[in-house]
Amino acid sequence: MATIRLSGVQMQIAAKLDDNLERILTLIRQSDADFLLFPELSLTGHHAEFSEKTLQNAWRQISAACRQSYTTALIGTACRADEGNFIQTRIYSHEGELLGTHEKLVPTEQERAIFSPGSELRTFEHLGITFGCLVGNDLWVTPGFGPYPDPRLSYKLGEKGADVIFHTTDSGTSSILLPYHESNIMLRAMESNLNIVTVNAARAEWPVNSPSGVMGPEGNWLVQSPRTGEHVFSYDLDIETG
């Protein structure tokens, strides 16, 4: 058996990239995790008004911080490509290399005014585990946030052999959505017999409507952060080797 430390950061997201970058770099440098997950759009904020040069420089700094701390970081960011703007999870390995990306496949109706849907569901092999990434609505396709069919992306990642799903979100504080979000995390982990590591963007005074933590394959929280304020959680996952 080997032990992999999974950590997540429930953090407030500023409007300015530089403010978010400073926090992200500090948290990476302080981390003792193998995988460190940040919320949806935690680098850029929830908009596409950023300088490409500034964004590229931020990614280089994050890469260097991962290499220095020997931590694999999964960063929520906006990105720009020829096809449009995307909501992305960007994965930098403990060696500072870009391991891969996931572009949000099911943006909400409001997000589609700014961001395009991604086109590919990927899995990744790293440090002995197979994992996939989902962003916000990718996991639960919340009713009222777009008349879209649920593509069952968590189930598809399970079929692809994922041991872990890293899920990032910025779902807000509307309490009516809490039972829906939490039950979806639980049932989808159970359905595919995998762990879901999920992080939300924090609010200073109001509880978020989807908890941050690690949901186990039996439908129980292995660790969970308080829903109000900023927190860092960790869980040591035992995996079979050989």
C-alpha positions as CSV (number, residue, x, y, z in Angstrom):
1,M,0.0,0.0,0.0
2,A,1.0,3.6,-0.6
3,T,-0.5,6.7,0.9
4,I,-1.4,9.8,-1.1
5,R,-2.2,13.0,0.7
6,L,-5.2,14.9,-0.9
7,S,-5.7,18.5,0.1
8,G,-8.1,21.2,-0.9
9,V,-8.4,25.0,-0.3
10,Q,-11.7,26.7,0.4
11,M,-10.6,30.3,-0.3
12,Q,-12.2,33.6,-1.2
13,I,-11.6,34.7,-4.7
14,A,-10.6,38.3,-5.5
15,A,-11.4,40.1,-8.7
16,K,-7.7,40.7,-9.5
17,L,-5.5,37.9,-10.7
18,D,-2.4,39.2,-8.9
19,D,-4.2,39.1,-5.5
20,N,-5.3,35.5,-6.1
21,L,-1.9,34.5,-7.4
22,E,-0.2,35.6,-4.3
23,R,-2.5,33.5,-2.1
24,I,-2.2,30.5,-4.4
25,L,1.6,30.6,-4.4
26,T,1.8,30.9,-0.6
27,L,-0.5,27.9,-0.2
28,I,1.4,25.8,-2.6
29,R,4.7,26.6,-0.9
30,Q,3.3,25.8,2.5
31,S,1.7,22.5,1.4
32,D,2.7,19.0,2.4
33,A,0.2,17.4,0.0
34,D,0.7,15.2,-3.0
35,F,-2.4,16.8,-4.7
36,L,-3.6,20.3,-3.8
37,L,-6.9,21.4,-5.2
38,F,-8.1,25.1,-5.6
39,P,-11.6,26.3,-6.4
40,E,-13.2,27.1,-9.8
41,L,-11.7,30.2,-11.4
42,S,-9.6,30.8,-8.3
43,L,-6.7,32.3,-10.2
44,T,-8.4,34.7,-12.6
45,G,-11.8,35.3,-11.0
46,H,-15.1,34.7,-12.7
47,H,-14.5,36.8,-15.8
48,A,-12.4,36.7,-19.0
49,E,-10.9,40.2,-18.6
50,F,-7.3,39.3,-18.1
51,S,-4.0,39.9,-19.9
52,E,-2.7,36.9,-21.7
53,K,0.9,37.9,-20.8
54,T,-0.1,38.2,-17.1
55,L,-1.8,34.8,-17.2
56,Q,1.2,33.1,-18.8
57,N,3.5,34.6,-16.2
58,A,1.2,33.4,-13.4
59,W,1.3,29.9,-14.8
60,R,5.1,29.9,-14.9
61,Q,5.2,31.0,-11.2
62,I,2.7,28.3,-10.2
63,S,4.8,25.7,-12.1
64,A,8.0,26.8,-10.2
65,A,6.2,26.7,-6.8
66,C,4.9,23.2,-7.5
67,R,8.5,22.1,-8.3
68,Q,9.9,23.7,-5.2
69,S,7.3,22.2,-2.8
70,Y,7.1,18.9,-4.6
71,T,3.3,19.3,-4.8
72,T,0.9,18.6,-7.7
73,A,-1.5,21.6,-7.9
74,L,-4.9,21.7,-9.7
75,I,-5.7,25.4,-10.4
76,G,-9.1,26.8,-11.4
77,T,-8.5,29.4,-14.1
78,A,-10.0,31.1,-17.1
79,C,-8.1,30.6,-20.4
80,R,-8.2,31.8,-23.9
81,A,-7.9,29.8,-27.1
82,D,-8.7,30.2,-30.8
83,E,-12.1,28.6,-30.1
84,G,-13.0,31.0,-27.4
85,N,-12.7,31.5,-23.6
86,F,-12.9,28.5,-21.3
87,I,-13.2,27.7,-17.6
88,Q,-10.3,25.3,-17.0
89,T,-8.7,23.2,-14.3
90,R,-5.0,23.3,-15.0
91,I,-2.8,20.6,-13.5
92,Y,0.9,21.2,-12.6
93,S,2.9,18.1,-11.4
94,H,5.3,18.0,-8.5
95,E,8.0,18.4,-11.1
96,G,6.5,21.7,-12.4
97,E,5.3,20.1,-15.6
98,L,1.9,20.8,-17.1
99,L,0.2,17.3,-16.7
100,G,-2.9,18.3,-18.5
101,T,-6.1,20.4,-18.5
102,H,-9.8,20.0,-18.2
103,E,-12.1,22.5,-19.8
104,K,-15.6,22.8,-18.2
105,L,-18.0,20.8,-20.4
106,V,-21.3,22.1,-19.0
107,P,-21.1,25.8,-18.2
108,T,-24.2,27.3,-16.8
109,E,-26.5,29.4,-19.0
110,Q,-25.1,32.6,-17.5
111,E,-21.5,31.4,-18.0
112,R,-22.1,30.7,-21.7
113,A,-22.4,34.4,-22.3
114,I,-18.6,34.5,-21.6
115,F,-17.3,31.0,-21.8
116,S,-17.6,28.1,-24.3
117,P,-18.1,24.5,-23.4
118,G,-15.1,22.2,-23.5
119,S,-15.0,19.2,-25.8
120,E,-13.2,16.3,-24.2
121,L,-13.4,14.3,-20.9
122,R,-9.9,13.2,-19.9
123,T,-8.4,11.0,-17.3
124,F,-4.8,11.3,-16.0
125,E,-2.3,8.9,-14.4
126,H,-0.1,10.3,-11.7
127,L,1.5,9.1,-8.5
128,G,-0.2,5.8,-8.7
129,I,-3.8,7.0,-9.2
130,T,-6.1,7.5,-12.1
131,F,-8.1,10.7,-11.8
132,G,-10.4,13.0,-13.7
133,C,-11.5,16.6,-13.2
134,L,-15.0,18.2,-13.2
135,V,-15.9,21.8,-12.7
136,G,-19.1,23.0,-11.0
137,N,-22.1,22.1,-13.2
138,D,-20.1,19.3,-14.9
139,L,-20.9,17.2,-11.8
140,W,-24.5,17.9,-11.0
141,V,-26.2,20.0,-13.8
142,T,-28.2,22.0,-11.3
143,P,-31.8,22.6,-12.3
144,G,-32.5,26.2,-13.1
145,F,-29.0,26.9,-14.4
146,G,-29.5,25.8,-18.0
147,P,-31.9,23.3,-19.7
148,Y,-29.1,20.9,-20.4
149,P,-29.2,17.1,-20.3
150,D,-27.0,15.5,-17.6
151,P,-24.1,13.8,-19.5
152,R,-23.3,11.7,-16.4
153,L,-19.6,12.8,-16.5
154,S,-18.8,11.3,-13.1
155,Y,-20.1,7.9,-14.2
156,K,-18.1,8.2,-17.5
157,L,-14.9,8.9,-15.5
158,G,-15.7,5.8,-13.3
159,E,-16.0,3.8,-16.5
160,K,-12.6,5.1,-17.6
161,G,-11.1,3.8,-14.4
162,A,-10.8,6.9,-12.3
163,D,-10.0,6.3,-8.6
164,V,-10.5,10.0,-7.7
165,I,-12.5,12.9,-9.2
166,F,-11.2,16.4,-8.4
167,H,-14.2,18.7,-8.5
168,T,-14.0,22.5,-8.2
169,T,-16.9,24.9,-7.9
170,D,-18.0,28.4,-7.0
171,S,-21.6,27.6,-6.3
172,G,-22.6,30.5,-4.0
173,T,-24.7,30.5,-0.8
174,S,-28.3,29.8,-1.8
175,S,-29.3,27.3,0.9
176,I,-32.0,25.8,-1.2
177,L,-29.3,24.1,-3.4
178,L,-27.4,22.5,-0.5
179,P,-29.4,19.2,-0.3
180,Y,-29.1,18.8,-4.1
181,H,-25.4,19.5,-4.3
182,E,-24.5,17.3,-1.3
183,S,-26.6,14.4,-2.3
184,N,-25.2,14.5,-5.8
185,I,-21.6,14.3,-4.5
186,M,-22.6,11.4,-2.2
187,L,-24.6,9.4,-4.8
188,R,-22.1,9.8,-7.6
189,A,-19.2,8.7,-5.5
190,M,-21.2,5.6,-4.5
191,E,-22.3,4.9,-8.0
192,S,-18.8,4.8,-9.4
193,N,-17.0,3.5,-6.3
194,L,-14.6,6.3,-6.2
195,N,-13.5,9.3,-4.1
196,I,-14.6,12.9,-4.9
197,V,-12.4,15.7,-3.7
198,T,-14.4,18.9,-3.9
199,V,-13.6,22.5,-3.1
200,N,-15.8,25.6,-3.2
201,A,-15.0,29.3,-3.3
202,A,-15.3,30.7,0.3
203,R,-17.6,33.4,1.5
204,A,-16.5,35.4,4.6
205,E,-19.9,35.6,6.4
206,W,-22.2,33.2,4.6
207,P,-22.0,29.4,4.4
208,V,-21.5,28.0,0.9
209,N,-24.1,25.7,-0.5
210,S,-21.8,22.8,-1.4
211,P,-19.3,21.5,1.2
212,S,-15.6,21.2,0.6
213,G,-13.9,17.9,1.5
214,V,-13.4,14.3,0.5
215,M,-16.4,12.1,-0.2
216,G,-15.6,8.4,0.0
217,P,-16.9,5.6,-2.2
218,E,-19.4,4.4,0.5
219,G,-21.1,7.8,0.5
220,N,-19.6,9.2,3.7
221,W,-17.5,12.4,4.2
222,L,-13.9,11.3,4.9
223,V,-13.1,14.9,5.8
224,Q,-15.2,18.1,5.5
225,S,-14.5,21.8,6.0
226,P,-16.8,24.2,7.8
227,R,-19.0,25.9,5.1
228,T,-18.3,29.4,6.3
229,G,-14.9,31.1,5.8
230,E,-11.5,29.9,4.5
231,H,-10.2,26.5,5.3
232,V,-7.6,23.9,4.1
233,F,-8.4,20.2,4.5
234,S,-6.3,17.1,4.0
235,Y,-7.0,13.4,3.8
236,D,-4.5,10.5,3.5
237,L,-5.8,8.0,0.9
238,D,-4.3,4.5,0.9
239,I,-3.9,3.0,-2.5
240,E,-2.8,-0.4,-3.7
241,T,0.5,-0.7,-5.4
242,G,2.1,-3.4,-7.6
